[in-house]
Amino acid sequence: MDISITQRLSFKQASLTVLVAFILGTALSVIQVGIDYASEDASINREISALMEISHNPAARIAYNIDAELAQELVLGLLRSPAVISAEIIDNSHMTLASVSRPPDTDRYRLFSDFLFGERRHFETPLFVSHSPQEALGLLRLEVDTYAFGSHFLRRAMLTLLTGFARSLLLSLILLVLFYFMLTKPLTEVIRALSGRDLHTPNHSKLPCPRGHERDEIGILVDATNQQLSSIAMEIEQRYAAENRLTEHLNALENVVAARTGELEASNTRLLESNRELQQAKRTALDMALARSAFLANMSHEIRTPLNGLLGMLALSLDGPLSNEQRQQLSIAHDSGKILVELLNDILDLSKFEAGQLELESLPFDLGTMVEDTASLLSQNALPNVELTCLIDPQLPARVLGDPTRVRQIISNLLSNALKFTRFGRVDIHVDSSPAGIRITVRDTGIGIAEAARARIYQPFAQAEIGITRQFGGTGLGLALTRRLCEAMQGRLELESREGFGSKFCAELPLPSYAPAPALPALKGRIAALSSANSGLSELLGRLLPAWGLTYQRLDTDASLLGITADLLISDCPECLPGMRPVCNAPILLVTAYGSFLPGEQAHALAPLEQIARPLSRHTLLQALRRGLGQEMESAPAPSPIEQQSGRRARVLLVEDNPVNQLVAKGMLGKLGCEVVLANHGGEALSQLQQGNIDLVLMDCNMPVMDGYEASRRVRQGGHHPGLPIIALTANALSDERERCRAAGMSDYLAKPFRREELAALLERWLPTPADPSAAP
């Protein structure tokens, strides 16, 4: 029996073990590199300070005697140090007695060393003789090139990381072999022995147990299988004996029983058998439904718990000091985790649709900003030759009423689908008001959809063609879920497409206006744009700039700027810029693809230049225009409701047993200005509530000793904290979980993994403010 290597238990166990070992090894290597970095950084100052202490007395005597020849010899001796690139001695009249220098070393890895330790460091010490320390004789100055130290650190760091990776690779091979011989091979032997048996004939022989596995789980599995096989053989023998006795009985009664009686008995037999089959089918259906609910609950909890820790720690790391490369890597990891959460939500939502359990919320939210944020998140999936543009109607309501989570799923699925199948050209998302509410249109220049395949793309786990999954990837859930979400909102999803010429999906959603369109900004100035007429940038600027009060003129990419007067020049063509500066002194705003900024030399030659990545949001474009036109508005950030607590920080009791989730929640709450009190289970939470004043409780549901449901019930039954907000934290995202939390006395519900913005919104809702001293709405 052949099983692919990726489906074997040995491979799965080895891969999981190696993944954990690789993460831990990488973390330890990074920590070791960080410690080495701190040590190396300190050693630079220490060694140079020691060198200056050694040189102090000779330099002081030279300055005292004003001996230029000895001063020159001394600075030449200092220059022999690999790190010293400049040395000079200055007397007390600020005249240089001796000065030497040499150029720093050059190397292709010097950029990393300069980033970590700085390119150069300057040291100086006042000169004086020991018997008259108050009399200044001059200064000894040294300029140090840190690359002499940084090169050693870079080699050690690279060696540390490479050895860690090699250890992980060797561990994976060893574990794969061990797990194969310990698990996969004996199980395969049992399967082959079981497959060779004929279950239709009585057979009391036992399956052989693999050697060495008589007392472990495989041996127990073989014993249980042998017992079942023995029972089956006995039942077959009894059935054959019963059939023989029944045949003899029927033969004895054949002459007595009339033909009519035989027909009635046969009919009754068939009826009874049919009833038994119906009962069995009913029991099977109920068991499958219970198993499905349990599986979805377990899957949600087991996947969301580590995802909460992963995304939370990544978000906290992104708030700290990072290099550009580290921030980009962590951002990619964080965005990938978000995509994984969205995939999990799609699967759960599809199951909720099938079970008729999907519930829609009705909340006010900013649809335009949501579209721009979603497009910005997905822009990393766009190829460099694909232009992603957000075209928001200026008259779109500031806020609409609906379910923001489900609307975001619709936008994300339509945009992801368009970017996946578009290799060059444009992907545009239009958001406009319509008589029915809101119209969201996603148009692309991708591969298109054949007429025969349009009905199939809305089926779960199906795509237009078999080769689509192999070439472009995907699960086939996005469009199926999007169509069902539109229908659940009493809207509709329409498709227009030609194979080879792109597609257009239009979602009509009845989202009523909650707040009118905001006032348009008032700007003054003349804007010129170098862009092709069929580009998304031209369409966006032509729609927004005149509405903002600006004079707008579009020029083709090969047009000359002679005679053109403009206060700001906008372009999406980097190749057109080098020839502009001699004839145009206006600031330049360059719109580039995701991660395609001009290098420093070219950007410096075009200064003043600002580079922003597409897709352009309205806020980003407005701020860039104000900076380029010198019309920036200064405004102080408004304090959050959490910072407006009356005289003290809000005290939040965090009840959580998972250490990683404790770190994530504590980090988020700390950044939101809260004082965190920690409890590991419900019993500790009750003790903490008796000891001090708590403004809000974040309660995990599944914990040892006492779970969150029981703890919440005891708090409410005690009567000492009638208005205390208790927010449930759970990895179970099914609809019945919310009702279970409310039945236990909890005030609100937050599903893992959660973002800091979601946590902040809950705190703003439930924490008291000076204007509203009551506990909660």
BALO-305008 format. One record per residue (C-alpha): residue in three letters; x, y, z. Coordinates in steps of 0.05 Angstrom, whole numbers. Layout:
<pts>
PT     r        X        Y        Z
PT   Ala        X        Y        Z
...
</pts>
This chain:
<pts>
PT     r        X        Y        Z
PT   Met        0        0        0
PT   Asp       34       64      -24
PT   Ile       25      128       15
PT   Ser       58      193       -9
PT   Ile      114      217       35
PT   Thr       78      282       53
PT   Gln       17      242       78
PT   Arg       57      195      123
PT   Leu       51      204      198
PT   Ser      127      201      204
PT   Phe      134      260      156
PT   Lys       80      300      191
PT   Gln      110      288      260
PT   Ala      181      302      236
PT   Ser      159      366      201
PT   Leu      122      392      262
PT   Thr      180      374      308
PT   Val      231      406      261
PT   Leu      187      468      253
PT   Val      186      478      329
PT   Ala      261      463      334
PT   Phe      276      510      276
PT   Ile      236      567      307
PT   Leu      269      557      375
PT   Gly      338      550      343
PT   Thr      328      612      301
PT   Ala      304      651      362
PT   Leu      364      628      403
PT   Ser      411      646      345
PT   Val      380      715      339
PT   Ile      388      725      414
PT   Gln      460      702      411
PT   Val      473      750      353
PT   Gly      440      806      392
PT   Ile      484      793      453
PT   Asp      546      790      409
PT   Tyr      525      856      378
PT   Ala      518      891      445
PT   Ser      585      863      467
PT   Glu      619      885      402
PT   Asp      588      954      407
PT   Ala      613      963      478
PT   Ser      682      937      460
PT   Ile      692      992      408
PT   Asn      687     1047      460
PT   Arg      726     1006      510
PT   Glu      785      992      465
PT   Ile      790     1063      437
PT   Ser      784     1091      508
PT   Ala      841     1046      530
PT   Leu      883     1069      470
PT   Met      871     1142      489
PT   Glu      889     1129      561
PT   Ile      955     1098      539
PT   Ser      970     1157      494
PT   His      948     1211      543
PT   Asn     1012     1221      582
PT   Pro     1059     1222      521
PT   Ala     1011     1270      486
PT   Ala     1007     1314      548
PT   Arg     1083     1319      552
PT   Ile     1087     1334      477
PT   Ala     1035     1389      485
PT   Tyr     1071     1415      546
PT   Asn     1137     1419      508
PT   Ile     1104     1438      442
PT   Asp     1146     1386      406
PT   Ala     1116     1380      336
PT   Glu     1164     1325      314
PT   Leu     1146     1279      373
PT   Ala     1073     1296      363
PT   Gln     1077     1273      290
PT   Glu     1110     1207      312
PT   Leu     1056     1196      364
PT   Val      997     1206      317
PT   Leu     1031     1162      265
PT   Gly     1036     1108      318
PT   Leu      963     1116      334
PT   Leu      945     1110      260
PT   Arg      975     1040      260
PT   Ser      914     1017      298
PT   Pro      866      983      247
PT   Ala      807     1023      272
PT   Val      839     1092      275
PT   Ile      833     1132      210
PT   Ser      849     1201      236
PT   Ala      890     1228      295
PT   Glu      911     1298      315
PT   Ile      941     1336      374
PT   Ile      918     1408      387
PT   Asp      952     1454      437
PT   Asn      916     1500      485
PT   Ser      919     1556      433
PT   His      878     1513      385
PT   Met      937     1503      338
PT   Thr      947     1434      309
PT   Leu     1015     1405      330
PT   Ala     1006     1341      288
PT   Ser      951     1311      246
PT   Val      948     1247      204
PT   Ser      891     1210      169
PT   Arg      879     1154      121
PT   Pro      818     1132       80
PT   Pro      771     1080      111
PT   Asp      770     1008       85
PT   Thr      718      992       31
PT   Asp      680      927       27
PT   Arg      612      904       -1
PT   Tyr      589      885       70
PT   Arg      608      953       99
PT   Leu      536      978       91
PT   Phe      511      929      143
PT   Ser      567      946      192
PT   Asp      555     1021      184
PT   Phe      480     1010      196
PT   Leu      493      972      261
PT   Phe      552     1009      291
PT   Gly      553     1075      254
PT   Glu      603     1093      200
PT   Arg      652     1131      245
PT   Arg      661     1150      317
PT   His      699     1210      345
PT   Phe      738     1210      410
PT   Glu      775     1266      444
PT   Thr      807     1277      512
PT   Pro      836     1339      545
PT   Leu      912     1338      557
PT   Phe      943     1356      624
PT   Val     1003     1336      666
PT   Ser      993     1296      729
PT   His     1020     1350      775
PT   Ser      974     1403      746
PT   Pro      908     1371      725
PT   Gln      871     1437      724
PT   Glu      916     1468      670
PT   Ala      892     1449      600
PT   Leu      949     1436      552
PT   Gly      907     1418      491
PT   Leu      866     1361      461
PT   Leu      879     1292      432
PT   Arg      827     1274      379
PT   Leu      816     1206      345
PT   Glu      768     1187      289
PT   Val      752     1113      288
PT   Asp      725     1070      230
PT   Thr      677     1020      263
PT   Tyr      684      971      205
PT   Ala      747      942      236
PT   Phe      703      916      291
PT   Gly      638      907      252
PT   Ser      668      859      201
PT   His      686      810      256
PT   Phe      615      814      283
PT   Leu      583      802      215
PT   Arg      625      739      203
PT   Arg      607      712      272
PT   Ala      533      727      262
PT   Met      532      693      194
PT   Leu      567      632      223
PT   Thr      517      629      280
PT   Leu      456      631      234
PT   Leu      485      580      184
PT   Thr      503      530      238
PT   Gly      433      536      268
PT   Phe      402      521      200
PT   Ala      448      462      189
PT   Arg      429      433      256
PT   Ser      355      439      239
PT   Leu      365      405      171
PT   Leu      404      347      203
PT   Leu      351      340      256
PT   Ser      296      335      204
PT   Leu      331      278      167
PT   Ile      344      240      231
PT   Leu      273      248      257
PT   Leu      243      228      189
PT   Val      282      162      189
PT   Leu      267      148      262
PT   Phe      192      162      256
PT   Tyr      189      119      192
PT   Phe      217       57      226
PT   Met      181       70      292
PT   Leu      112       88      265
PT   Thr       99       85      190
PT   Lys      131       18      175
PT   Pro       94      -23      230
PT   Leu       28       11      213
PT   Thr       38       -6      139
PT   Glu       50      -79      158
PT   Val      -15      -81      197
PT   Ile      -53      -48      140
PT   Arg      -27      -98       89
PT   Ala      -44     -157      134
PT   Leu     -114     -130      145
PT   Ser     -125     -116       71
PT   Gly     -108     -188       53
PT   Arg     -165     -218       94
PT   Asp     -232     -238       66
PT   Leu     -285     -213      114
PT   His     -341     -252       79
PT   Thr     -317     -319      105
PT   Pro     -305     -339      178
PT   Asn     -231     -332      196
PT   His     -207     -338      268
PT   Ser     -133     -328      253
PT   Lys     -103     -266      286
PT   Leu      -66     -209      254
PT   Pro        9     -211      270
PT   Cys       35     -156      314
PT   Pro       98     -121      289
PT   Arg      159     -140      331
PT   Gly      175      -93      387
PT   His      106      -61      388
PT   Glu       69     -112      431
PT   Arg       58      -64      489
PT   Asp       50        4      454
PT   Glu       -8       36      417
PT   Ile        4       -5      354
PT   Gly        1      -70      395
PT   Ile      -64      -46      427
PT   Leu      -92      -29      358
PT   Val      -75      -99      333
PT   Asp     -107     -131      394
PT   Ala     -171      -90      386
PT   Thr     -173     -107      312
PT   Asn     -165     -181      326
PT   Gln     -223     -178      375
PT   Gln     -267     -144      323
PT   Leu     -247     -195      270
PT   Ser     -262     -252      318
PT   Ser     -331     -222      332
PT   Ile     -344     -214      258
PT   Ala     -326     -286      245
PT   Met     -372     -310      300
PT   Glu     -429     -268      273
PT   Ile     -418     -296      203
PT   Glu     -421     -367      230
PT   Gln     -484     -352      270
PT   Arg     -516     -320      209
PT   Tyr     -501     -381      166
PT   Ala     -529     -427      220
PT   Ala     -591     -384      227
PT   Glu     -602     -383      152
PT   Asn     -597     -459      150
PT   Arg     -648     -466      207
PT   Leu     -695     -416      174
PT   Thr     -690     -454      108
PT   Glu     -709     -519      143
PT   His     -767     -486      178
PT   Leu     -794     -455      115
PT   Asn     -789     -522       80
PT   Ala     -829     -555      136
PT   Leu     -884     -503      132
PT   Glu     -885     -498       57
PT   Asn     -942     -548       49
PT   Val     -983     -515      105
PT   Val     -976     -441       93
PT   Ala    -1016     -413       35
PT   Ala     -985     -372      -20
PT   Arg    -1020     -310        7
PT   Thr     -989     -318       76
PT   Gly     -920     -323       45
PT   Glu     -931     -258        7
PT   Leu     -954     -222       70
PT   Glu     -893     -247      109
PT   Ala     -847     -224       53
PT   Ser     -881     -155       53
PT   Asn     -875     -150      128
PT   Thr     -802     -169      125
PT   Arg     -788     -115       74
PT   Leu     -826      -64      114
PT   Leu     -788      -79      178
PT   Glu     -722      -77      141
PT   Ser     -740      -10      111
PT   Asn     -759       18      180
PT   Arg     -693       -6      209
PT   Glu     -655       26      152
PT   Leu     -692       92      162
PT   Gln     -677       91      237
PT   Gln     -604       75      224
PT   Ala     -600      131      172
PT   Lys     -630      180      222
PT   Arg     -581      160      276
PT   Thr     -523      166      226
PT   Ala     -545      235      205
PT   Leu     -550      259      277
PT   Asp     -482      230      293
PT   Met     -451      264      232
PT   Ala     -482      331      252
PT   Leu     -455      325      323
PT   Ala     -387      304      298
PT   Arg     -386      362      248
PT   Ser     -403      413      302
PT   Ala     -350      384      349
PT   Phe     -298      384      293
PT   Leu     -312      457      274
PT   Ala     -309      479      347
PT   Asn     -244      441      359
PT   Met     -213      466      294
PT   Ser     -231      537      310
PT   His     -203      533      380
PT   Glu     -139      495      363
PT   Ile     -121      539      304
PT   Arg     -143      607      331
PT   Thr     -105      599      397
PT   Pro      -35      596      366
PT   Leu      -55      646      312
PT   Asn      -73      695      366
PT   Gly       -4      688      397
PT   Leu       30      691      329
PT   Leu       -6      754      303
PT   Gly       -4      788      371
PT   Met       71      779      380
PT   Leu       84      801      308
PT   Ala       42      863      319
PT   Leu       79      879      383
PT   Ser      146      868      349
PT   Leu      127      916      292
PT   Asp      117      971      344
PT   Gly      189      965      368
PT   Pro      255      989      339
PT   Leu      270      949      276
PT   Ser      313      954      214
PT   Asn      277      963      148
PT   Glu      292      891      128
PT   Gln      266      864      195
PT   Arg      203      907      191
PT   Gln      190      883      120
PT   Gln      199      810      140
PT   Leu      154      817      201
PT   Ser      102      855      161
PT   Ile      100      799      109
PT   Ala       93      747      164
PT   His       38      788      197
PT   Asp        0      797      131
PT   Ser        8      722      116
PT   Gly      -22      707      185
PT   Lys      -81      752      169
PT   Ile      -92      715      103
PT   Leu      -92      649      142
PT   Val     -144      677      190
PT   Glu     -187      699      131
PT   Leu     -182      629      101
PT   Leu     -204      599      167
PT   Asn     -262      648      171
PT   Asp     -282      630      100
PT   Ile     -285      556      118
PT   Leu     -325      569      182
PT   Asp     -372      617      146
PT   Leu     -385      567       91
PT   Ser     -403      516      145
PT   Lys     -449      567      179
PT   Phe     -484      578      112
PT   Glu     -496      504      104
PT   Ala     -522      499      175
PT   Gly     -564      563      169
PT   Gln     -528      594      229
PT   Leu     -497      656      197
PT   Glu     -515      720      234
PT   Leu     -504      790      205
PT   Glu     -488      851      248
PT   Ser     -512      922      236
PT   Leu     -456      971      254
PT   Pro     -434     1039      225
PT   Phe     -367     1037      189
PT   Asp     -325     1076      139
PT   Leu     -332     1036       74
PT   Gly     -283     1079       33
PT   Thr     -227     1072       84
PT   Met     -241      997       90
PT   Val     -234      988       15
PT   Glu     -169     1027       13
PT   Asp     -140      990       73
PT   Thr     -158      922       43
PT   Ala     -128      941      -25
PT   Ser      -64      965       10
PT   Leu      -59      898       46
PT   Leu      -69      858      -17
PT   Ser      -23      902      -60
PT   Gln       36      857      -43
PT   Asn        2      802      -84
PT   Ala        1      846     -147
PT   Leu       54      834     -199
PT   Pro       99      895     -218
PT   Asn       63      901     -285
PT   Val       -6      904     -253
PT   Glu      -33      972     -231
PT   Leu      -81      969     -172
PT   Thr     -126     1030     -165
PT   Cys     -181     1049     -114
PT   Leu     -233     1095     -144
PT   Ile     -279     1120      -88
PT   Asp     -338     1165     -105
PT   Pro     -325     1233      -71
PT   Gln     -399     1235      -53
PT   Leu     -397     1167      -18
PT   Pro     -427     1171       52
PT   Ala     -375     1178      107
PT   Arg     -404     1118      143
PT   Val     -454     1065      123
PT   Leu     -494     1015      164
PT   Gly     -479      940      157
PT   Asp     -434      883      177
PT   Pro     -362      909      167
PT   Thr     -331      839      175
PT   Arg     -373      808      119
PT   Val     -366      869       73
PT   Arg     -290      865       83
PT   Gln     -293      790       64
PT   Ile     -330      808       -1
PT   Ile     -279      862      -19
PT   Ser     -219      818       -1
PT   Asn     -244      758      -40
PT   Leu     -261      798     -103
PT   Leu     -194      835     -102
PT   Ser     -153      772      -87
PT   Asn     -188      736     -144
PT   Ala     -173      793     -193
PT   Leu     -100      800     -172
PT   Lys      -88      725     -176
PT   Phe     -110      719     -248
PT   Thr      -81      785     -275
PT   Arg      -10      782     -302
PT   Phe       -7      852     -332
PT   Gly      -52      913     -341
PT   Arg     -100      940     -288
PT   Val     -142      919     -229
PT   Asp     -192      973     -208
PT   Ile     -241      974     -151
PT   His     -298     1025     -157
PT   Val     -342     1043      -98
PT   Asp     -404     1085     -115
PT   Ser     -472     1102      -87
PT   Ser     -530     1069     -122
PT   Pro     -606     1071     -115
PT   Ala     -603     1004      -79
PT   Gly     -548     1026      -31
PT   Ile     -475     1015      -50
PT   Arg     -443      987     -113
PT   Ile     -374      954     -108
PT   Thr     -343      938     -175
PT   Val     -277      901     -186
PT   Arg     -251      903     -258
PT   Asp     -188      868     -283
PT   Thr     -150      854     -348
PT   Gly     -135      782     -330
PT   Ile     -148      715     -364
PT   Gly     -224      721     -362
PT   Ile     -276      667     -352
PT   Ala     -306      623     -406
PT   Glu     -382      623     -413
PT   Ala     -386      548     -397
PT   Ala     -347      557     -332
PT   Arg     -387      614     -301
PT   Ala     -436      570     -264
PT   Arg     -382      526     -235
PT   Ile     -340      582     -204
PT   Tyr     -393      594     -150
PT   Gln     -390      523     -125
PT   Pro     -347      511      -63
PT   Phe     -277      482      -75
PT   Ala     -286      489     -151
PT   Gln     -252      534     -202
PT   Ala     -263      549     -275
PT   Glu     -216      495     -301
PT   Ile     -176      438     -273
PT   Gly     -110      471     -292
PT   Ile     -127      536     -256
PT   Thr     -110      508     -187
PT   Arg      -44      480     -211
PT   Gln      -23      545     -246
PT   Phe      -52      599     -201
PT   Gly      -68      564     -135
PT   Gly     -128      578      -90
PT   Thr     -180      538      -53
PT   Gly     -242      554      -94
PT   Leu     -278      583      -33
PT   Gly     -274      658      -47
PT   Leu     -327      669     -100
PT   Ala     -374      617      -70
PT   Leu     -372      651       -3
PT   Thr     -376      721      -34
PT   Arg     -440      704      -72
PT   Arg     -473      674      -10
PT   Leu     -453      735       32
PT   Cys     -484      782      -20
PT   Glu     -548      742      -20
PT   Ala     -549      739       57
PT   Met     -546      816       57
PT   Gln     -605      818        8
PT   Gly     -557      840      -47
PT   Arg     -532      808     -111
PT   Leu     -466      792     -146
PT   Glu     -461      800     -222
PT   Leu     -407      779     -270
PT   Glu     -385      804     -339
PT   Ser     -326      770     -372
PT   Arg     -294      751     -437
PT   Glu     -242      697     -439
PT   Gly     -174      728     -450
PT   Phe     -199      800     -439
PT   Gly     -211      804     -364
PT   Ser     -271      803     -317
PT   Lys     -316      851     -279
PT   Phe     -352      831     -215
PT   Cys     -405      879     -189
PT   Ala     -433      871     -118
PT   Glu     -497      910     -103
PT   Leu     -506      915      -27
PT   Pro     -564      950        9
PT   Leu     -521      988       59
PT   Pro     -560     1050       82
PT   Ser     -523     1116       95
PT   Tyr     -506     1129      169
PT   Ala     -468     1194      161
PT   Pro     -467     1241      100
PT   Ala     -406     1250       55
PT   Pro     -351     1291       89
PT   Ala     -334     1361       65
PT   Leu     -284     1361        9
PT   Pro     -215     1391       25
PT   Ala     -199     1460       -4
PT   Leu     -130     1464      -37
PT   Lys      -98     1514      -83
PT   Gly      -47     1502     -136
PT   Arg      -31     1475     -206
PT   Ile      -18     1401     -214
PT   Ala       14     1369     -276
PT   Ala       14     1293     -284
PT   Leu       59     1252     -330
PT   Ser       18     1189     -342
PT   Ser      -15     1151     -399
PT   Ala      -88     1166     -413
PT   Asn     -110     1094     -398
PT   Ser      -75     1088     -331
PT   Gly     -110     1082     -264
PT   Leu      -71     1142     -237
PT   Ser      -98     1188     -291
PT   Glu     -169     1166     -276
PT   Leu     -159     1175     -201
PT   Leu     -128     1244     -207
PT   Gly     -180     1267     -257
PT   Arg     -234     1248     -208
PT   Leu     -205     1276     -143
PT   Leu     -161     1336     -158
PT   Pro     -214     1382     -191
PT   Ala     -262     1364     -133
PT   Trp     -208     1387      -84
PT   Gly     -201     1455     -118
PT   Leu     -136     1442     -156
PT   Thr     -120     1459     -228
PT   Tyr     -103     1393     -261
PT   Gln      -68     1379     -328
PT   Arg      -49     1310     -354
PT   Leu       11     1302     -401
PT   Asp       32     1240     -439
PT   Thr       95     1206     -415
PT   Asp      134     1228     -476
PT   Ala      110     1301     -472
PT   Ser      159     1359     -461
PT   Leu      154     1402     -399
PT   Leu      178     1465     -434
PT   Gly      128     1520     -422
PT   Ile       90     1480     -369
PT   Thr       82     1516     -303
PT   Ala       62     1473     -244
PT   Asp       67     1475     -168
PT   Leu       73     1399     -164
PT   Leu       89     1344     -215
PT   Ile       58     1274     -207
PT   Ser       82     1214     -247
PT   Asp       79     1138     -247
PT   Cys      135     1132     -299
PT   Pro      205     1130     -266
PT   Glu      238     1126     -334
PT   Cys      210     1194     -353
PT   Leu      238     1231     -293
PT   Pro      314     1239     -307
PT   Gly      302     1289     -363
PT   Met      251     1331     -324
PT   Arg      295     1366     -273
PT   Pro      332     1413     -322
PT   Val      265     1442     -346
PT   Cys      221     1435     -284
PT   Asn      238     1456     -213
PT   Ala      171     1436     -182
PT   Pro      170     1381     -128
PT   Ile      158     1311     -157
PT   Leu      109     1260     -129
PT   Leu      127     1191     -157
PT   Val       76     1135     -153
PT   Thr      109     1066     -156
PT   Ala       89      993     -149
PT   Tyr       93      957      -82
PT   Gly      167      955      -61
PT   Ser      194      989     -125
PT   Phe      222     1054      -98
PT   Leu      279     1089     -133
PT   Pro      348     1079     -103
PT   Gly      380     1134      -62
PT   Glu      425     1162     -117
PT   Gln      368     1171     -168
PT   Ala      321     1199     -115
PT   His      374     1250      -93
PT   Ala      385     1273     -164
PT   Leu      310     1287     -171
PT   Ala      301     1322     -104
PT   Pro      254     1349      -81
PT   Leu      221     1281      -92
PT   Glu      170     1241      -52
PT   Gln      155     1168      -69
PT   Ile       90     1133      -50
PT   Ala       66     1063      -68
PT   Arg        1     1047     -102
PT   Pro      -56     1037      -91
PT   Leu      -64     1110      -71
PT   Ser     -113     1122      -15
PT   Arg     -149     1189      -11
PT   His     -116     1207       55
PT   Thr      -45     1189       31
PT   Leu      -54     1229      -33
PT   Leu      -83     1288        5
PT   Gln      -25     1290       54
PT   Ala       26     1284       -2
PT   Leu       -7     1341      -39
PT   Arg       -7     1385       22
PT   Arg       67     1371       35
PT   Gly       86     1384      -38
PT   Leu       45     1448      -41
PT   Gly       67     1472       28
PT   Gln       -4     1472       54
PT   Glu        3     1422      112
PT   Met      -46     1427      169
PT   Glu      -21     1420      240
PT   Ser      -67     1383      287
PT   Ala      -54     1351      354
PT   Pro      -77     1279      361
PT   Ala     -141     1272      401
PT   Pro     -132     1231      465
PT   Ser     -167     1164      464
PT   Pro     -225     1151      511
PT   Ile     -180     1103      550
PT   Glu     -131     1160      563
PT   Gln     -188     1203      589
PT   Gln     -199     1161      652
PT   Ser     -215     1204      711
PT   Gly     -148     1213      747
PT   Arg     -119     1142      738
PT   Arg     -103     1087      688
PT   Ala     -157     1035      676
PT   Arg     -143      969      714
PT   Val     -159      908      671
PT   Leu     -160      837      699
PT   Leu     -133      789      647
PT   Val     -155      717      660
PT   Glu     -114      673      612
PT   Asp      -76      607      621
PT   Asn      -35      608      557
PT   Pro       33      643      569
PT   Val       39      668      497
PT   Asn      -32      697      497
PT   Gln      -16      729      564
PT   Leu       44      765      533
PT   Val        3      787      473
PT   Ala      -56      814      513
PT   Lys      -11      848      564
PT   Gly       30      881      509
PT   Met      -33      907      474
PT   Leu      -65      931      539
PT   Gly       -1      965      560
PT   Lys        2     1003      494
PT   Leu      -71     1023      503
PT   Gly      -53     1055      571
PT   Cys      -83     1001      617
PT   Glu      -55      972      681
PT   Val      -58      896      675
PT   Val      -73      848      733
PT   Leu      -60      775      713
PT   Ala      -97      711      734
PT   Asn      -83      641      707
PT   His     -153      612      718
PT   Gly     -222      629      744
PT   Gly     -205      615      816
PT   Glu     -148      666      816
PT   Ala     -194      716      781
PT   Leu     -245      712      838
PT   Ser     -188      724      888
PT   Gln     -163      785      849
PT   Leu     -233      815      847
PT   Gln     -237      811      922
PT   Gln     -169      844      932
PT   Gly     -174      907      890
PT   Asn     -214      953      845
PT   Ile     -220      925      774
PT   Asp     -251      966      717
PT   Leu     -258      910      666
PT   Val     -245      834      660
PT   Leu     -218      799      599
PT   Met     -239      726      611
PT   Asp     -213      666      572
PT   Cys     -267      612      567
PT   Asn     -227      547      567
PT   Met     -179      542      627
PT   Pro     -158      490      679
PT   Val     -182      490      752
PT   Met     -241      536      736
PT   Asp     -262      558      666
PT   Gly     -287      626      646
PT   Tyr     -361      606      644
PT   Glu     -362      583      716
PT   Ala     -321      643      739
PT   Ser     -368      692      705
PT   Arg     -429      658      736
PT   Arg     -398      663      806
PT   Val     -382      737      796
PT   Arg     -454      752      776
PT   Gln     -484      708      831
PT   Gly     -440      742      884
PT   Gly     -473      809      872
PT   His     -411      849      892
PT   His     -395      871      820
PT   Pro     -462      882      786
PT   Gly     -437      931      733
PT   Leu     -368      901      721
PT   Pro     -357      889      646
PT   Ile     -333      817      631
PT   Ile     -308      807      560
PT   Ala     -302      735      536
PT   Leu     -237      715      500
PT   Thr     -247      651      462
PT   Ala     -218      615      402
PT   Asn     -287      585      386
PT   Ala     -316      629      331
PT   Leu     -382      591      322
PT   Ser     -448      629      333
PT   Asp     -471      587      392
PT   Glu     -409      607      431
PT   Arg     -432      679      436
PT   Glu     -499      657      466
PT   Arg     -463      611      515
PT   Cys     -420      669      538
PT   Arg     -479      715      549
PT   Ala     -516      659      586
PT   Ala     -457      655      634
PT   Gly     -463      730      650
PT   Met     -409      758      604
PT   Ser     -420      827      575
PT   Asp     -387      820      507
PT   Tyr     -347      773      462
PT   Leu     -279      777      427
PT   Ala     -257      720      382
PT   Lys     -183      700      376
PT   Pro     -141      720      341
PT   Phe     -159      793      354
PT   Arg     -125      857      332
PT   Arg     -107      915      377
PT   Glu     -158      959      341
PT   Glu     -214      909      360
PT   Leu     -190      907      432
PT   Ala     -187      983      435
PT   Ala     -258      988      408
PT   Leu     -283      942      463
PT   Leu     -246      981      517
PT   Glu     -274     1047      491
PT   Arg     -344     1017      493
PT   Trp     -342      986      562
PT   Leu     -293     1027      603
PT   Pro     -323     1087      640
PT   Thr     -303     1158      618
PT   Pro     -309     1223      656
PT   Ala     -369     1242      614
PT   Asp     -403     1176      629
PT   Pro     -386     1147      697
PT   Ser     -431     1087      689
PT   Ala     -399     1020      677
PT   Ala     -423     1003      608
PT   Pro     -478     1018      559
</pts>
